[in-house]
């Protein structure tokens, strides 16, 4: 799922800046101007960096964000406690000052 979303984000960027750009009026453009709330390419880069440092924390993010699993479901999949999942999740979300998290 992660790779599919990353490929779609790359395709969207290519279409946005590619040679076959579509010209539309401002009235038509207003909904199209809205960018996705999540920069999937940046997320992929950050997740890859996190995986090099702590693979379990990266897996927690993948399962929660991309697969939509709950804390309990993620804990079951990884064979850890829900508290461990929450610590990993908070760490991955909360360390925004660092370029990679």
Secondary structure, 3 states (H helix, E strand, C coil): CHHHHHHHHHHHHHHHHCCCCCCCCHHHHHHHCCCCCCCHHHHHHHHHHHHHHCHHHHHHHHHHHHCCCCHHHHHHHHCCCHHHHHHHHHHHHHCCCCCCC
